Amino acid sequence: MEIRNYMKEDEIGWVRCRILSFLDTAYFDNVLKEKESYDNPSIELVAVIDNKIVGLLDIEYETEERTVCSRGKGLGGMMWHIAVHPDFRRRGIGKSLLLEAERISKDLGLNRIEAWTRDDEWVNKWYENNMFVKAASYFHVFIDAGEELRGTIKTEIPGLYPIQTFAHYVGNNREMIKNKFKRVHECNCYEKQLL
């Protein structure tokens, strides 16, 4: 396996790897058609086996405090993507990508990495096993047509009928939200200090 910097020619393999790796997670419907680009500098790594992208990791990092990350002091990096192709899991690829990203982050003078993920137990365990600490959370709420939508989302545009809505819930009545809507995910913020 080779861990190296992402190149533009990797885009199709990157997208395929991300899509396949997200299919059995709470992010199954978070499909990208092209690789994101970032407003700030970034660490963009891929893991390659037999010329195939089997893992990826993207961190956008700060050159000015609190311009990318939502928490902490000093310069941090936001890990927007980490994924391992399902046929190549449990081989240490995610850990290898993370270790290389941490090495680069330290060289850049970053003091922490921040990451957000939904409530897949095995994904959250991976963060915890890699020394990330849960720092905060809120809800991702998917609101479907019918009873869920009624009285929740309204429009003043004639002829426009909402069918589905995605929302963030940052309030304190979490039980009410979980009881009212079928698809609610806790979105967890993890932080890792780089020493």
Buried (B, 14 or more C-beta within 10 A) or exposed (E): BEBEEBEEEBEEBBBEBBBBBBEEBBBEEEEEEEBEEBEEEBBBBBBBBEEBBBBBBBBBBBEEEEBBBEEBEBBBBBBBBBBBBEEBBEBBBBBBBBEBBBEBBEEBEBBBBBBBBBBBEEBBEBBEEBEBEEBBBBBBBBBBEEEBBEEBEEEEEEEEEBEEBEBEBEEEEBEEBBEBBEBBBBBBBBBBEBE
